[in-house]
Amino acid sequence: MNPQNPSRIVRLLTRLRDSRFLWDTMGSIYNRHIYGAVSELYEHIAREMKLSGHSYVLDVGAGCGYISLLLASRNPRAMIAGIDYSPMQVREAEKHRRKRNIANCSFGRGNAMAIAFQSAMFDAAVSVGSIKHWPDGVRGLREIHRILKPGGYLMLSETDQGASDDALRSFIRRFRIWFIPDFLLFWGLRHVIFGQSYSEQTLIAALRAAGFREVESQRVPDCPYTLVRALK
């Protein structure tokens, strides 16, 4: 996370950003706007996660289920389990799953700090835009490490703390929210969403501290997120 000392207002807004109350009340608005801004990231992850046979995959911080449903639709023999700490997000994910009639995917409430699955159960795991909200990133990564089978892997992506101002401005053009002026949206992204997040280096360090190996970073063009793949 951010090694600098944020201001009081940034600390307050970060706590709000990470609260279940915000996601239960405003999550649907966020969902509608974020997909178009990061759809290329989801596509990249889905291509990179080459699932073989009856793979069992856990999506930690599944939100409204975008990456879970994408993986499930493209890998009909795999089983995808998505967990999220917001009941509203879980309901949204289930609504999308039923609407698309996807049977090899399920969603439920879950906590990254104490994942309610047995050890060495999953072949792969994925998490997009979630770890910055966890109270202890390394602890959550250790939980993911625990539920993976030996040789299993994690695809993890998060807002890049090191993203340039130009990259954020380009991102805003795809992520506009009509009732938030661009200058205020930029401030929030720079100081709260991206500013209180992970850089490529700190994300890699957290994965290694959690016991992962062969950690490799990737980049998706025009997407100010960092993306890493790591093996158990």
N, C-alpha and C positions, 0 to 999 in steps of 0.2 A: 504494500500500500504506500501511499504518499509519505515520504520521509520528512517532508517539511511540516511545520506547524500551521495548520489551516486556521483561518479566522473563525470567530465564534459563529457567524452566520453560515459559513461553509460547513462547520461541524453540525450545526442544527439541521441544515438542509440535507446533509449526508445521512443523518439519523432518520429523517423523514423518507429519503430515497430508499432506505433499507427496511422500512417498517411494513409489516403485513397490512396495516390499515390502508396505506397508500395503494398497494397492489389490489386489495379487495375493492377499493372504490374507484380507482383511476386506471386500473390495468387494461381494461378494454379499449380505452382511448389510446394508450401507448401501443397496444397490439396493432391497431389499425394503421398507425403511422410508421412503426419501426420496420414492418415487413418489406416495404418497397425500398427502404434505405439499405437493408442488409441481405436482400434476397440472393445476391451473388455469393455472399459468405455461406449461406445455407447450401446453395448448390455446390460450392467447392467442397464443403465438408461431406456432403452426401456422395460426391464422386470419390473422395479420398478414403471413405470408410467402405472398403471393399469387403462386404460381409459374405462369408461362405456358409453354405448349408443352413442348418438351423441355429444360427447365431442368436445369442441372448444379449441384448443391449440395454443399458440403463442410461436414461437422459436425466441428469441432475439439474434441477432448476428449469423444468421443461416449459414453464410459461403456458402459453395457449397451444403448445404442441407442434409448432411449425417444423422443427427438425425431426422430432419423433415421427410425425406423420409422413414426412418426406422419405425418411429411411424405410418406414414400414411399407409404403406404397411401391418402392423400388426394390424391396427385398422381401417378397411375399412369404418366403420360408423362414425368415427371421422373426423373432418376437422382441418387440420394443416395449420397455416399461418406463414411463415418465413420471417423475415425482416433482412436486412443487409445494412450497409452504403456504401458498395462498389458495384458500378454497375456491375463490372466484376464478383464478386461473385454471384450476383443475376442472371446474365446470365448463369453462370456455373450451378447453382442450377436448373434453368428452363430447361437447356439442359438435366441434369440427370433425371429430372421429366418426360420430354417428352420421353426420351429413355426407361424409365421403365414403361411408360404409366400409371402413377399414377394420378388419377383425384381428389382425396380428399386432395390435397395439393397445395398451391400457394406461390409464392415468390414475394417480392417487396422491393424497397428501403425504409429504415426506420432509424430513429435515436432513440437510447435508451434514450436520454435526453428528448425527446418529442414524445412519441409513438402515432401515428395517429390513434388510435382506441378509441372508447368511453369507459367510465368507466364501470366496472363490466360486461365485455363482455365475458371473457374467463374463462373456467373451470380450466385450468392449463397453466403453462408456463414452458419453459425450456431454459437454456442458457449454452453453453459449450465453454469454452476458450475465452470468449468475454469480461467479465467485466474488466479485466486488461487494456483493450484498451479504456475504457470510460473515459472522462475527469472528471466525478464525479460519482463514483460508487453508493453512497447512493441515489443520485438524480435519477439515472437510476432504481435502485431497487424500489424507491417510485413510479415511473411510472409503473413498472410491478405490484406492489401492487395495484395501481389504476385500472388497466384494468382487474384484477382478480375479479371474483364473490366472495362474502363472503363464506368462507370455501374452496375456491380454493387454489391450492398449486403451488409452484415453485420448480423445480429441477435445481440446479445451480452447475456447476463444473468449476474449474479453476486450472491452474498450481499452485502447492503447494510451496510457498516460503520457507517452512520448510523442503522440500525434502532433503534427505542426498545426499552426493556426490556419494555414491554407487548406490542409486536409479537413479540418473541422468545418470551415466555411463551405467546402464542397459537399460535405456530409449534410449540412443544414439545408442545402438546396434540394436534397431528397427526403429530408425529415421535417419539413416545415409543419408547424402547428399553427393554425390560423389565428388563434387568440393569444399567441405569444410572439412579440416582436423579435425579429432576427437578432438584434443586438443583445436582448435578454436571453434568448435561447443559446447564443454563442457563449455568454458568460456562464450560464448553467452547465453547458457541456464542458467548457474549459476547466471550471473550478470544482464542480461537483460530480458530474457523470464520468468524465475522463480524468479529471484532476485527482479525484479520490478513488483511483483504480490501480491497475498494475501496468508496468512497462514490460516489454519483452524480457528484460533481464530479471526483474523481480518475479515474474511468473515462472520462468525457468528455475530460479532459485527455490521457489516454493515447491515445485514439483520434485526437485531433487531432495529437498528436506523431508518430503513425504515418502520417499523411498522409490520413486520412479527412476528409470534409467533410459538411456538412449533418447534423451529429450531433444526434439528437433523443432525448430520454428519455421513457419511458413508465412507468406504474405498473399493477400487477395487484393488485386488492383483496385484502387479507388475506394477502399474500405479501411477506415482508421481503427481496425481491430487487430490485435495480435492473436496469432493462432499457433498452437503447439501440439505436437503429437508425442506421446511418451508411453513407454512399455513398463509393465510390471516385472 
